Amino acid sequence: MYSFMGGGLFCAGVGNILLIVSTATDYWMQYPGDNMTFDLLTCVCVCVCVCVCVCTAYWDATRTFMILSLLVCFFGIIIGIMAFIHYSSFDRFDKTFTAGILFFISCFFVFLAMAVYTGVTINYYGKRYGNWRFSWSYIIGWVSVVLTFCSGIFYMCAYRMHECPRSSNPH
């Protein structure tokens, strides 16, 4: 049980750090010829020359889902640590199960953010411009989807091991 919770905490911690880096950095999409990058949090274009970018609704949706995922994953880590050290307060609910559910919710929010950004970007920029690509902030976002999902799986496995202990006397 502790190995699953330890693995879940590790995946959640790394996933949350990657979420912070992905959300805070401005390398989601690049135009290699123009040295242009887009910042997700502030909707600013950074160019060699002066350009103006309009903050659109899909950036707002992506930003909102990423920030919600960060918050949910952070609370999942707090509750996961409480389950790992057998914190005795709040005995009315199972902290292992709650942490697993919070990690799955965080994974769902990141998945929604990445799906919205991917779909709109490919449909808009893929048809109009040929020389663009997703950059490392975007890739880190997808890696955090996998890590938060794995942390949810680990905590659900720990919950199942805790709920269903093996009996010593066979029937």
Secondary structure, 3 states (H helix, E strand, C coil): CHHHHHHHHHHHHHHHHHHHHHHHCCCCEEECCCCEEECCCCCCEECCCCCCCCCCHHHHHHHHHHHHHHHHHHHHHHHHHHHHCCCCCCCCCCHHHHHHHHHHHHHHHHHHHHHHHHHHHHHHHHHHCCCCEECHHHHHHHHHHHHHHHHHHHHHHHHHHHHCCCCCCCC
